[in-house]
Amino acid sequence: MLYLLLYPLREVFGPFRLFGYITFRSAYAAVAAILLVLLLGKPFINFLRSKSIAQRIRDEVPESHKSKQGTPSMGGAMILAAILGATLLFADLKNPNIIILIISTVWFGSLGALDDYIKIFKKRPRGLSIKAKLAGQLFFGLALGLYLYAFQSPDYATKTNLIFIKNYVVSFGIFYPLFVMAVVAGSSNGVNLSDGLDGLAIGLIGISGLAYAFLAYATGHAVISNYLNVIFIPSAGEITVFCAAILGASLGFLWFNSYPAQVFMGDTGSLSLGAIIGTAAILIKQELLLLLVGGMFVVEVISVILQIAYFRRTGGKRLFRMAPLHHHFELKGWAEPKIVIRFWIIGVILLMLALSTLKIR
């Protein structure tokens, strides 16, 4: 909004030229998102508490989590509000990638909010059925995949960058929409499974937002993308602003979600944040790098898959004390903040490794 309003007036007032720089608008989008969450935080938490919109703890979680019963939930709504608010202020709203990301945020935020509503008000602890959630995720993924297949430039519409391999990309052809569906659903569910400790998922989301801010800027910059041998997408640079807003909103939410949490994001946040990171990765053709950037989410998902497979194969034995993996360490006696900080540290290491792959080719 500010870009569209003020940048055209740069000849009248010189400082408005700053709005032409993606780096400037990204920095202020991050700051705006932080401030929006901090301003919304206390009043919104009080509102959630007054309406009894609170977390319902399932019986199968570790005993230490029972004390969290009644903590306000659906805090993801203020994360998404901050992301959208900062994006509307500082992004180019005519950019098709920004429009897609806004639609993604609204779609998955609504899906997550419906899931939370059913859990809290209908008193169904598991919320929407797995089939219903997956249907919502796959529908959006299919729609996005078909749109990109039909309307993106044929130079890169069905392609993606490979990791560690120089001057080579892979094209999925007519199967590209199916690939997009898998990425969207996988990233959404990965974050959802990881949201089990105070500050864990939102901290890792902030790290992912930072990574994709760098990657989006490189993808949309002709010189940098050529130097790094990644697919150049002219309109992708604007995604940097959106990813910076994700980073800012994540940091702001940590103010209230760090241990002991005053509010939980709920599925309103976890289902949507994973999906919009996945959508950003798709738009800049860095889907495979999600395996590194979101490596801790991948580990959490794999731990659940292994636990289920091992349980069925051995007739009731467990590979981990509990899955997802963060609960395993809880039952081993690790303090919750220690697990969170260590997972963040690994997330930062994976971030640096992911960015280094751009030159290890």
Backbone hydrogen bonds in HBPLUS format (Angstrom, degrees):
<---DONOR---> <-ACCEPTOR-->    atom                        ^
c    i                          cat <-CA-CA->   ^        H-A-AA   ^      H-
h    n   atom  resd res      DA  || num        DHA   H-A  angle D-A-AA Bond
n    s   type  num  typ     dist DA aas  dist angle  dist       angle   num
A0005-LEU N   A0001-MET O   2.87 MM   4  6.04 146.5  1.98 145.2 155.3     1
A0002-LEU N   A0089-LEU O   2.87 MM  87  5.40 150.4  1.95 133.5 142.8     2
A0006-LEU N   A0002-LEU O   2.73 MM   4  5.56 166.4  1.75 147.5 152.2     3
A0007-TYR N   A0003-TYR O   3.10 MM   4  5.31 147.1  2.22 126.4 136.4     4
A0009-LEU N   A0006-LEU O   2.91 MM   3  5.30 146.9  2.02 111.0 121.5     5
A0010-ARG N   A0007-TYR O   3.10 MM   3  5.36 154.0  2.16 121.8 120.5     6
A0012-VAL N   A0009-LEU O   2.91 MM   3  5.29 138.5  2.08 108.7 121.1     7
A0013-PHE N   A0009-LEU O   2.97 MM   4  6.29 158.2  2.02 157.5 164.5     8
A0016-PHE N   A0013-PHE O   3.03 MM   3  5.98 159.2  2.07 132.0 137.6     9
A0017-ARG N   A0014-GLY O   2.88 MM   3  5.82 169.1  1.89 132.9 135.9    10
A0018-LEU N   A0015-PRO O   3.05 MM   3  5.87 163.0  2.08 121.7 125.6    11
A0019-PHE N   A0016-PHE O   3.12 MM   3  5.76 154.0  2.19 114.2 120.2    12
A0020-GLY N   A0017-ARG O   2.86 MM   3  5.50 162.7  1.89 120.2 125.9    13
A0021-TYR N   A0018-LEU O   3.03 MM   3  5.61 166.9  2.05 117.0 121.3    14
A0025-ARG N   A0021-TYR O   3.16 MM   4  6.50 169.4  2.17 156.6 158.4    15
A0026-SER N   A0022-ILE O   2.80 MM   4  5.89 149.5  1.89 149.6 158.6    16
A0027-ALA N   A0023-THR O   3.07 MM   4  6.18 160.9  2.10 144.3 148.6    17
A0028-TYR N   A0024-PHE O   3.16 MM   4  6.44 161.1  2.20 149.2 154.0    18
A0029-ALA N   A0025-ARG O   2.86 MM   4  5.94 138.5  2.03 137.1 148.8    19
A0030-ALA N   A0026-SER O   3.00 MM   4  6.26 155.7  2.06 149.4 154.5    20
A0031-VAL N   A0027-ALA O   3.12 MM   4  6.42 160.2  2.16 144.2 149.4    21
A0032-ALA N   A0028-TYR O   2.83 MM   4  5.87 160.4  1.87 141.4 147.6    22
A0033-ALA N   A0029-ALA O   2.94 MM   4  6.05 155.8  2.00 144.5 150.7    23
A0034-ILE N   A0030-ALA O   3.06 MM   4  6.32 159.0  2.11 148.1 153.4    24
A0035-LEU N   A0031-VAL O   3.00 MM   4  6.26 170.5  2.01 155.8 157.9    25
A0036-LEU N   A0032-ALA O   2.87 MM   4  6.03 154.4  1.94 148.1 155.6    26
A0037-VAL N   A0033-ALA O   3.10 MM   4  6.30 162.3  2.13 149.1 152.6    27
A0038-LEU N   A0034-ILE O   3.01 MM   4  6.27 164.7  2.03 153.6 158.3    28
A0039-LEU N   A0035-LEU O   2.85 MM   4  5.99 151.6  1.93 147.4 155.0    29
A0040-LEU N   A0036-LEU O   2.87 MM   4  5.97 155.2  1.93 145.5 152.8    30
A0041-GLY N   A0037-VAL O   2.72 MM   4  5.51 144.1  1.84 147.3 157.0    31
A0044-PHE N   A0040-LEU O   2.88 MM   4  5.75 159.2  1.92 165.3 172.3    32
A0045-ILE N   A0041-GLY O   2.87 MM   4  6.03 160.3  1.91 157.2 163.0    33
A0046-ASN N   A0042-LYS O   2.98 MM   4  6.16 160.8  2.01 153.0 158.1    34
A0047-PHE N   A0043-PRO O   2.93 MM   4  6.15 146.8  2.04 140.6 150.0    35
A0048-LEU N   A0044-PHE O   2.89 MM   4  6.21 161.1  1.93 152.0 156.2    36
A0049-ARG N   A0045-ILE O   2.95 MM   4  6.16 157.2  2.00 147.4 153.9    37
A0050-SER N   A0046-ASN O   2.91 MM   4  6.09 153.4  1.98 143.3 150.6    38
A0051-LYS N   A0047-PHE O   3.08 MM   4  6.30 139.3  2.25 145.9 156.2    39
A0053-ILE N   A0048-LEU O   2.84 MM   5  4.99 164.4  1.86 158.0 155.3    40
A0052-SER N   A0049-ARG O   3.12 MM   3  4.98 160.5  2.16 102.2 107.2    41
A0073-SER N   A0053-ILE O   2.98 MM  20  5.98 161.5  2.01 132.9 136.0    42
A0055-GLN N   A0071-THR O   2.72 MM  16  5.41 164.0  1.75 149.8 152.8    43
A0070-GLY N   A0055-GLN O   3.17 MM  15  5.28 175.9  2.17 148.7 149.5    44
A0065-HIS N   A0062-PRO O   2.99 MM   3  5.73 159.1  2.03 121.1 127.3    45
A0066-LYS N   A0063-GLU O   3.07 MM   3  5.62 161.1  2.11 116.3 122.1    46
A0068-LYS N   A0065-HIS O   2.90 MM   3  5.41 159.0  1.94 116.0 123.1    47
A0069-GLN N   A0066-LYS O   3.23 MM   3  5.66 166.8  2.25 111.8 115.4    48
A0071-THR N   A0068-LYS O   3.03 MM   3  5.70 159.2  2.07 145.8 144.2    49
A0264-PHE N   A0072-PRO O   2.86 MM 192  6.30 154.5  1.93 150.4 159.0    50
A0077-ALA N   A0074-MET O   3.19 MM   3  6.03 169.1  2.20 119.4 122.1    51
A0075-GLY N   A0264-PHE O   2.72 MM 189  5.46 151.9  1.80 155.8 150.9    52
A0078-MET N   A0075-GLY O   3.07 MM   3  5.77 136.9  2.26 115.7 123.8    53
A0076-GLY N   A0265-MET O   2.91 MM 189  4.04 145.2  2.03 111.7 109.9    54
A0079-ILE N   A0076-GLY O   3.12 MM   3  4.96 121.2  2.48  91.5 106.9    55
A0080-LEU N   A0076-GLY O   2.95 MM   4  6.23 167.8  1.97 159.1 160.4    56
A0081-ALA N   A0077-ALA O   2.93 MM   4  6.08 152.7  2.00 140.7 149.1    57
A0082-ALA N   A0078-MET O   3.01 MM   4  6.03 152.3  2.09 135.3 141.8    58
A0083-ILE N   A0079-ILE O   2.96 MM   4  6.26 158.2  2.01 150.9 157.2    59
A0084-LEU N   A0080-LEU O   2.87 MM   4  6.04 170.3  1.88 153.7 156.4    60
A0085-GLY N   A0081-ALA O   2.80 MM   4  5.83 154.9  1.86 141.3 149.7    61
A0086-ALA N   A0082-ALA O   2.91 MM   4  5.99 169.1  1.92 149.5 152.2    62
A0087-THR N   A0083-ILE O   2.94 MM   4  6.04 154.0  2.01 143.9 152.0    63
A0088-LEU N   A0084-LEU O   2.82 MM   4  5.96 163.0  1.85 151.2 155.7    64
A0089-LEU N   A0085-GLY O   3.07 MM   4  6.26 144.3  2.20 141.0 150.6    65
A0090-PHE N   A0086-ALA O   3.01 MM   4  6.14 161.9  2.05 150.2 154.0    66
A0091-ALA N   A0087-THR O   2.87 MM   4  5.10 157.0  1.92 143.2 145.8    67
A0095-ASN N   A0092-ASP O   3.03 MM   3  5.61 163.6  2.06 117.9 123.2    68
A0098-ILE N   A0095-ASN O   3.13 MM   3  5.44 124.4  2.46 106.1 119.1    69
A0099-ILE N   A0095-ASN O   3.19 MM   4  6.54 157.4  2.25 153.0 159.7    70
A0100-ILE N   A0096-PRO O   3.01 MM   4  6.24 156.6  2.06 146.1 151.8    71
A0101-LEU N   A0097-ASN O   3.01 MM   4  6.23 158.3  2.05 145.2 150.9    72
A0102-ILE N   A0098-ILE O   2.92 MM   4  6.13 152.4  2.00 148.8 156.1    73
A0103-ILE N   A0099-ILE O   2.99 MM   4  6.23 161.1  2.03 149.4 154.4    74
A0104-SER N   A0100-ILE O   2.85 MM   4  6.09 156.3  1.90 148.1 155.4    75
A0105-THR N   A0101-LEU O   2.94 MM   4  6.12 155.8  2.00 143.0 148.9    76
A0106-VAL N   A0102-ILE O   3.01 MM   4  6.28 162.2  2.04 152.1 156.2    77
A0107-TRP N   A0103-ILE O   2.83 MM   4  5.96 165.4  1.85 154.0 158.7    78
A0108-PHE N   A0104-SER O   3.00 MM   4  6.05 173.4  2.00 153.1 154.5    79
A0109-GLY N   A0105-THR O   2.88 MM   4  5.70 143.1  2.02 135.0 146.4    80
A0110-SER N   A0106-VAL O   2.96 MM   4  6.00 153.2  2.03 141.3 147.7    81
A0111-LEU N   A0107-TRP O   2.99 MM   4  6.31 153.8  2.06 144.5 152.3    82
A0112-GLY N   A0108-PHE O   2.88 MM   4  5.99 162.2  1.91 144.7 149.3    83
A0113-ALA N   A0109-GLY O   2.86 MM   4  5.98 152.6  1.94 141.4 149.8    84
A0114-LEU N   A0110-SER O   2.94 MM   4  6.10 154.1  2.00 145.8 152.0    85
A0115-ASP N   A0111-LEU O   3.09 MM   4  6.34 153.1  2.17 141.5 148.9    86
A0116-ASP N   A0112-GLY O   2.90 MM   4  6.21 158.8  1.94 150.8 156.1    87
A0117-TYR N   A0113-ALA O   2.81 MM   4  6.00 155.5  1.87 146.3 153.8    88
A0118-ILE N   A0114-LEU O   3.05 MM   4  6.27 160.0  2.09 149.1 152.9    89
A0119-LYS N   A0115-ASP O   3.09 MM   4  6.36 155.0  2.15 144.8 151.9    90
A0120-ILE N   A0116-ASP O   2.87 MM   4  6.03 165.4  1.89 158.3 161.3    91
A0121-PHE N   A0117-TYR O   2.82 MM   4  5.57 154.6  1.88 146.4 154.1    92
A0122-LYS N   A0118-ILE O   3.20 MM   4  4.73 130.8  2.45 106.0 119.2    93
A0124-ARG N   A0118-ILE O   3.29 MM   6  6.07 163.7  2.32 138.5 141.2    94
A0127-GLY N   A0124-ARG O   2.79 MM   3  5.39 167.4  1.80 131.4 135.6    95
A0133-LYS N   A0129-SER O   3.04 MM   4  6.37 166.7  2.06 161.5 164.1    96
A0134-LEU N   A0130-ILE O   2.92 MM   4  6.02 165.6  1.94 150.6 155.3    97
A0135-ALA N   A0131-LYS O   2.86 MM   4  5.94 148.8  1.96 140.7 149.6    98
A0136-GLY N   A0132-ALA O   3.09 MM   4  6.35 156.9  2.14 147.3 152.1    99
A0137-GLN N   A0133-LYS O   3.01 MM   4  6.32 155.8  2.07 150.3 157.2   100
A0138-LEU N   A0134-LEU O   2.84 MM   4  5.95 168.4  1.85 154.1 157.5   101
A0139-PHE N   A0135-ALA O   2.90 MM   4  5.91 152.0  1.98 144.6 152.2   102
A0140-PHE N   A0136-GLY O   3.35 MM   4  6.47 165.9  2.37 139.8 142.7   103
A0141-GLY N   A0137-GLN O   3.01 MM   4  6.24 165.8  2.03 148.9 153.5   104
A0142-LEU N   A0138-LEU O   2.81 MM   4  5.93 157.9  1.86 148.4 153.7   105
A0143-ALA N   A0139-PHE O   2.95 MM   4  6.16 163.8  1.98 150.1 154.8   106
A0144-LEU N   A0140-PHE O   2.85 MM   4  6.07 164.3  1.87 158.2 162.4   107
A0145-GLY N   A0141-GLY O   2.87 MM   4  5.97 163.3  1.90 146.2 151.6   108
A0146-LEU N   A0142-LEU O   2.90 MM   4  6.06 162.0  1.93 152.2 156.5   109
A0147-TYR N   A0143-ALA O   2.99 MM   4  6.14 154.8  2.06 143.2 150.6   110
A0148-LEU N   A0144-LEU O   2.92 MM   4  6.16 169.6  1.94 159.3 161.1   111
A0149-TYR N   A0145-GLY O   2.91 MM   4  5.99 155.1  1.97 143.6 151.5   112
A0150-ALA N   A0146-LEU O   2.96 MM   4  6.05 149.2  2.05 142.3 149.8   113
A0151-PHE N   A0147-TYR O   2.83 MM   4  5.85 158.5  1.87 156.9 162.5   114
A0152-GLN N   A0148-LEU O   3.06 MM   4  5.05 154.1  2.13 125.9 131.1   115
A0156-TYR N   A0153-SER O   3.06 MM   3  5.92 161.9  2.09 125.5 129.0   116
A0157-ALA N   A0153-SER O   2.85 MM   4  5.49 133.0  2.07 154.4 166.7   117
A0159-LYS N   A0156-TYR O   3.20 MM   3  5.11 163.7  2.23 107.8 112.6   118
A0172-PHE N   A0158-THR O   2.91 MM  14  5.55 165.8  1.93 154.4 151.8   119
A0160-THR N   A0170-VAL O   2.96 MM  10  5.68 139.1  2.13 151.2 164.0   120
A0170-VAL N   A0160-THR O   3.22 MM  10  5.68 160.7  2.26 160.5 161.5   121
A0161-ASN N   A0285-LYS O   3.09 MM 124  5.91 171.4  2.10 145.9 148.7   122
A0175-PHE N   A0172-PHE O   2.98 MM   3  5.32 145.9  2.10 140.2 136.5   123
A0176-TYR N   A0173-GLY O   3.13 MM   3  5.67 163.5  2.16 118.8 120.7   124
A0178-LEU N   A0175-PHE O   3.07 MM   3  5.44 125.3  2.38 107.4 120.9   125
A0179-PHE N   A0175-PHE O   3.19 MM   4  6.58 149.6  2.29 148.5 157.6   126
A0179-PHE N   A0176-TYR O   3.00 MM   3  5.00 117.5  2.40  98.3 114.2   127
A0180-VAL N   A0176-TYR O   2.95 MM   4  6.29 157.1  2.01 158.2 164.5   128
A0181-MET N   A0177-PRO O   2.99 MM   4  6.23 156.0  2.05 144.4 150.6   129
A0182-ALA N   A0178-LEU O   3.10 MM   4  6.36 155.6  2.16 144.4 150.1   130
A0183-VAL N   A0179-PHE O   3.04 MM   4  6.34 155.1  2.11 149.3 155.9   131
A0184-VAL N   A0180-VAL O   2.98 MM   4  6.17 171.0  1.99 159.4 161.0   132
A0185-ALA N   A0181-MET O   3.02 MM   4  6.11 171.9  2.03 152.2 154.8   133
A0186-GLY N   A0182-ALA O   2.89 MM   4  5.78 156.1  1.94 140.7 148.5   134
A0187-SER N   A0183-VAL O   2.95 MM   4  6.00 166.0  1.97 148.9 152.6   135
A0188-SER N   A0184-VAL O   3.04 MM   4  6.10 159.6  2.08 147.4 153.5   136
A0189-ASN N   A0185-ALA O   3.03 MM   4  6.10 169.4  2.04 149.8 152.8   137
A0190-GLY N   A0186-GLY O   2.92 MM   4  5.90 145.7  2.04 141.3 151.3   138
A0191-VAL N   A0187-SER O   3.34 MM   4  6.46 162.9  2.37 145.4 147.0   139
A0192-ASN N   A0188-SER O   3.20 MM   4  6.35 158.5  2.25 142.6 149.1   140
A0193-LEU N   A0189-ASN O   2.97 MM   4  6.12 154.8  2.03 148.6 152.9   141
A0194-SER N   A0190-GLY O   3.29 MM   4  6.42 138.0  2.48 133.9 144.7   142
A0194-SER N   A0191-VAL O   3.07 MM   3  5.05 126.3  2.37  95.2 109.8   143
A0196-GLY N   A0194-SER O   2.88 MM   2  5.66 130.3  2.13 109.7  94.5   144
A0200-LEU N   A0197-LEU O   3.18 MM   3  5.43 160.9  2.22 120.0 125.7   145
A0203-GLY N   A0199-GLY O   3.13 MM   4  5.84 147.8  2.23 135.2 143.3   146
A0204-LEU N   A0200-LEU O   3.21 MM   4  6.47 160.2  2.25 151.1 156.1   147
A0205-ILE N   A0201-ALA O   2.87 MM   4  6.11 146.3  1.98 147.3 157.8   148
A0206-GLY N   A0202-ILE O   3.00 MM   4  6.18 153.6  2.07 141.2 147.3   149
A0207-ILE N   A0203-GLY O   3.16 MM   4  6.49 152.1  2.24 142.6 149.6   150
A0208-SER N   A0204-LEU O   2.99 MM   4  6.25 155.7  2.05 143.3 149.9   151
A0209-GLY N   A0205-ILE O   2.77 MM   4  6.05 155.2  1.83 153.4 160.6   152
A0210-LEU N   A0206-GLY O   3.00 MM   4  6.25 154.4  2.07 145.8 151.9   153
A0211-ALA N   A0207-ILE O   3.04 MM   4  6.32 160.0  2.08 148.1 153.3   154
A0212-TYR N   A0208-SER O   2.97 MM   4  6.22 167.2  1.98 155.2 157.7   155
A0213-ALA N   A0209-GLY O   2.96 MM   4  6.07 131.2  2.20 138.5 151.2   156
A0214-PHE N   A0210-LEU O   3.25 MM   4  6.58 159.0  2.30 151.0 154.1   157
A0215-LEU N   A0211-ALA O   3.03 MM   4  6.33 163.6  2.05 148.4 153.4   158
A0216-ALA N   A0212-TYR O   2.88 MM   4  5.72 154.3  1.95 132.6 139.6   159
A0217-TYR N   A0213-ALA O   3.11 MM   4  6.23 158.8  2.16 143.1 148.7   160
A0218-ALA N   A0214-PHE O   3.03 MM   4  6.30 159.9  2.07 150.7 156.2   161
A0219-THR N   A0215-LEU O   2.91 MM   4  6.07 155.5  1.97 145.9 153.0   162
A0220-GLY N   A0216-ALA O   3.05 MM   4  6.19 150.0  2.14 147.6 154.1   163
A0221-HIS N   A0218-ALA O   3.32 MM   3  5.25 160.8  2.35 100.8 106.4   164
A0233-ILE N   A0219-THR O   3.11 MM  14  5.92 163.0  2.14 139.1 144.5   165
A0225-SER N   A0221-HIS O   2.86 MM   4  5.81 168.5  1.87 161.5 165.5   166
A0226-ASN N   A0222-ALA O   3.16 MM   4  6.11 151.3  2.25 134.5 142.2   167
A0227-TYR N   A0223-VAL O   2.96 MM   4  6.18 154.9  2.02 146.8 154.3   168
A0228-LEU N   A0224-ILE O   2.87 MM   4  6.09 153.0  1.95 152.0 159.2   169
A0229-ASN N   A0225-SER O   2.91 MM   4  5.79 110.8  2.40 132.8 148.2   170
A0230-VAL N   A0225-SER O   3.02 MM   5  5.19 164.3  2.04 145.9 150.5   171
A0229-ASN N   A0226-ASN O   3.30 MM   3  4.98 149.8  2.40  92.3 101.1   172
A0236-ALA N   A0233-ILE O   2.96 MM   3  5.43 166.4  1.98 125.9 130.2   173
A0239-ILE N   A0236-ALA O   2.97 MM   3  5.61 153.9  2.04 119.1 126.5   174
A0240-THR N   A0237-GLY O   3.02 MM   3  5.70 158.2  2.07 116.4 122.7   175
A0241-VAL N   A0238-GLU O   3.07 MM   3  5.69 138.9  2.25 113.5 121.4   176
A0243-CYS N   A0239-ILE O   2.93 MM   4  6.23 165.4  1.95 159.5 163.0   177
A0244-ALA N   A0240-THR O   2.88 MM   4  6.03 149.4  1.98 145.4 154.1   178
A0245-ALA N   A0241-VAL O   3.04 MM   4  6.32 144.3  2.17 140.4 150.0   179
A0245-ALA N   A0242-PHE O   3.08 MM   3  5.06 119.9  2.46  92.7 107.7   180
A0246-ILE N   A0242-PHE O   3.04 MM   4  6.46 143.7  2.18 142.9 153.1   181
A0247-LEU N   A0243-CYS O   3.02 MM   4  6.35 158.3  2.06 146.9 151.9   182
A0248-GLY N   A0244-ALA O   2.94 MM   4  6.22 163.9  1.97 150.0 153.8   183
A0249-ALA N   A0245-ALA O   2.89 MM   4  6.01 166.5  1.90 150.0 153.8   184
A0250-SER N   A0246-ILE O   2.94 MM   4  6.05 151.1  2.02 146.7 154.8   185
A0251-LEU N   A0247-LEU O   3.05 MM   4  6.32 158.8  2.10 151.8 156.8   186
A0252-GLY N   A0248-GLY O   2.95 MM   4  6.19 159.7  1.99 150.3 156.4   187
A0253-PHE N   A0249-ALA O   2.92 MM   4  6.06 155.8  1.98 143.8 150.2   188
A0254-LEU N   A0250-SER O   3.02 MM   4  6.22 145.0  2.15 142.8 151.9   189
A0255-TRP N   A0252-GLY O   3.17 MM   3  5.54 144.7  2.30 104.4 113.8   190
A0256-PHE N   A0253-PHE O   2.96 MM   3  5.55 141.3  2.11 114.1 123.2   191
A0257-ASN N   A0253-PHE O   2.87 MM   4  5.97 141.0  2.02 145.4 157.3   192
A0258-SER N   A0254-LEU O   2.98 MM   4  5.21 137.6  2.17 136.2 135.1   193
A0262-GLN N   A0256-PHE O   2.78 MM   6  5.39 172.7  1.79 177.5 179.7   194
A0269-GLY N   A0266-GLY O   3.14 MM   3  5.66 141.2  2.30 107.8 116.0   195
A0270-SER N   A0266-GLY O   3.01 MM   4  6.30 172.3  2.02 157.0 155.2   196
A0271-LEU N   A0267-ASP O   3.11 MM   4  5.23 152.2  2.19 121.8 130.3   197
A0273-LEU N   A0269-GLY O   2.81 MM   4  5.77 169.0  1.82 162.3 165.7   198
A0274-GLY N   A0270-SER O   3.47 MM   4  6.29 165.9  2.50 136.8 140.6   199
A0276-ILE N   A0272-SER O   2.90 MM   4  6.16 156.8  1.95 156.7 162.2   200
A0277-ILE N   A0273-LEU O   3.10 MM   4  6.23 153.2  2.18 145.2 151.9   201
A0278-GLY N   A0274-GLY O   3.00 MM   4  6.20 158.6  2.05 145.0 151.4   202
A0279-THR N   A0275-ALA O   2.79 MM   4  6.05 149.1  1.89 143.7 152.9   203
A0280-ALA N   A0276-ILE O   2.95 MM   4  6.09 158.7  1.99 141.0 146.1   204
A0281-ALA N   A0277-ILE O   2.98 MM   4  6.25 156.8  2.03 148.2 154.6   205
A0282-ILE N   A0278-GLY O   2.99 MM   4  6.26 149.8  2.08 144.8 152.9   206
A0283-LEU N   A0279-THR O   2.97 MM   4  6.23 159.5  2.01 152.9 157.9   207
A0284-ILE N   A0280-ALA O   3.20 MM   4  6.45 140.5  2.37 145.8 154.7   208
A0286-GLN N   A0281-ALA O   2.88 MM   5  4.98 160.9  1.92 154.5 154.2   209
A0285-LYS N   A0282-ILE O   3.17 MM   3  5.03 161.8  2.21 102.4 107.5   210
A0290-LEU N   A0287-GLU O   3.01 MM   3  5.48 155.1  2.07 109.9 117.9   211
A0291-LEU N   A0288-LEU O   3.16 MM   3  5.87 157.7  2.21 115.4 120.2   212
A0292-LEU N   A0289-LEU O   2.99 MM   3  5.45 145.5  2.11 109.6 118.8   213
A0293-VAL N   A0289-LEU O   2.88 MM   4  6.16 169.4  1.89 165.4 163.1   214
A0294-GLY N   A0290-LEU O   2.79 MM   4  5.24 153.4  1.86 130.5 139.7   215
A0295-GLY N   A0292-LEU O   3.00 MM   3  4.55 150.2  2.09 112.5 107.9   216
A0297-PHE N   A0294-GLY O   2.98 MM   3  5.35 125.3  2.28 108.4 122.7   217
A0298-VAL N   A0294-GLY O   3.05 MM   4  6.41 154.1  2.12 152.0 160.3   218
A0299-VAL N   A0295-GLY O   2.92 MM   4  6.21 155.3  1.98 147.3 153.7   219
A0300-GLU N   A0296-MET O   3.04 MM   4  6.21 155.5  2.10 140.8 146.9   220
A0301-VAL N   A0297-PHE O   3.02 MM   4  6.32 158.9  2.07 149.5 154.5   221
A0302-ILE N   A0298-VAL O   2.90 MM   4  6.14 166.6  1.91 155.4 159.3   222
A0303-SER N   A0299-VAL O   2.90 MM   4  6.06 152.7  1.97 147.0 154.5   223
A0304-VAL N   A0300-GLU O   3.27 MM   4  6.57 147.9  2.38 141.8 148.8   224
A0304-VAL N   A0301-VAL O   3.12 MM   3  5.28 122.9  2.47  98.9 112.6   225
A0305-ILE N   A0301-VAL O   3.04 MM   4  6.39 161.6  2.08 153.3 158.4   226
A0306-LEU N   A0302-ILE O   2.82 MM   4  6.01 167.5  1.84 158.1 161.1   227
A0307-GLN N   A0303-SER O   2.98 MM   4  6.01 152.8  2.06 136.8 144.7   228
A0308-ILE N   A0304-VAL O   3.03 MM   4  6.25 164.0  2.06 151.9 155.1   229
A0309-ALA N   A0305-ILE O   2.96 MM   4  6.14 167.8  1.97 151.8 155.7   230
A0310-TYR N   A0306-LEU O   2.84 MM   4  5.86 165.0  1.86 150.2 154.8   231
A0311-PHE N   A0307-GLN O   2.92 MM   4  5.94 155.2  1.98 142.8 150.3   232
A0312-ARG N   A0308-ILE O   3.05 MM   4  6.25 159.1  2.09 149.8 154.3   233
A0313-ARG N   A0309-ALA O   2.90 MM   4  6.01 154.5  1.96 145.5 153.6   234
A0314-THR N   A0310-TYR O   2.96 MM   4  5.95 154.4  2.02 148.4 153.2   235
A0316-GLY N   A0311-PHE O   2.83 MM   5  4.79 152.9  1.90 148.0 151.6   236
A0327-HIS N   A0324-PRO O   3.02 MM   3  5.90 142.5  2.16 125.2 133.2   237
A0328-HIS N   A0325-LEU O   2.92 MM   3  5.08 126.8  2.21 101.6 116.3   238
A0329-PHE N   A0325-LEU O   3.33 MM   4  6.82 151.7  2.42 155.0 160.8   239
A0330-GLU N   A0326-HIS O   3.18 MM   4  6.46 146.4  2.30 137.9 147.4   240
A0331-LEU N   A0327-HIS O   3.03 MM   4  6.29 159.7  2.07 150.6 153.9   241
A0332-LYS N   A0328-HIS O   3.12 MM   4  6.39 121.4  2.48 132.3 147.7   242
A0334-TRP N   A0329-PHE O   3.12 MM   5  5.72 157.5  2.17 161.5 154.4   243
A0333-GLY N   A0330-GLU O   2.98 MM   3  5.33 158.0  2.03 108.2 115.1   244
A0338-LYS N   A0335-ALA O   3.05 MM   3  5.32 120.4  2.42 104.4 119.4   245
A0339-ILE N   A0335-ALA O   3.14 MM   4  6.51 156.4  2.19 157.8 164.5   246
A0340-VAL N   A0336-GLU O   3.10 MM   4  6.36 166.4  2.12 156.4 159.8   247
A0341-ILE N   A0337-PRO O   2.94 MM   4  6.11 172.2  1.95 153.7 155.5   248
A0342-ARG N   A0338-LYS O   3.01 MM   4  6.09 161.7  2.04 146.9 152.3   249
A0343-PHE N   A0339-ILE O   2.92 MM   4  6.10 154.7  1.99 150.0 157.1   250
A0344-TRP N   A0340-VAL O   2.91 MM   4  6.18 154.9  1.98 150.3 157.8   251
A0345-ILE N   A0341-ILE O   2.92 MM   4  6.20 156.2  1.97 147.8 154.2   252
A0346-ILE N   A0342-ARG O   3.05 MM   4  6.31 160.1  2.09 145.9 150.6   253
A0347-GLY N   A0343-PHE O   2.86 MM   4  6.09 149.5  1.95 142.7 152.3   254
A0348-VAL N   A0344-TRP O   2.83 MM   4  6.21 149.8  1.93 154.7 162.2   255
A0349-ILE N   A0345-ILE O   3.01 MM   4  6.31 158.5  2.06 148.4 154.3   256
A0350-LEU N   A0346-ILE O   2.89 MM   4  6.15 157.4  1.94 150.0 156.1   257
A0351-LEU N   A0347-GLY O   2.89 MM   4  6.13 144.3  2.02 139.6 150.0   258
A0352-MET N   A0348-VAL O   2.98 MM   4  6.32 161.1  2.01 153.9 156.6   259
A0353-LEU N   A0349-ILE O   2.94 MM   4  6.20 155.6  2.00 146.9 154.5   260
A0354-ALA N   A0350-LEU O   2.78 MM   4  5.93 157.1  1.83 146.8 153.2   261
A0355-LEU N   A0351-LEU O   3.02 MM   4  6.31 162.7  2.05 154.1 157.6   262
A0356-SER N   A0352-MET O   2.95 MM   4  6.07 146.0  2.07 140.1 150.1   263
A0357-THR N   A0353-LEU O   3.15 MM   4  6.42 130.5  2.41 141.4 152.9   264
A0357-THR N   A0354-ALA O   3.20 MM   3  5.38 139.5  2.38  98.1 108.9   265
A0358-LEU N   A0355-LEU O   3.23 MM   3  5.76 157.7  2.28 110.0 116.2   266
A0359-LYS N   A0356-SER O   3.02 MM   3  5.71 157.4  2.07 117.5 123.5   267
A0360-ILE N   A0356-SER O   3.03 MM   4  6.29 142.0  2.18 142.7 153.9   268
A0361-ARG N   A0359-LYS O   2.89 MM   2  5.48 130.8  2.14 105.9  90.9   269
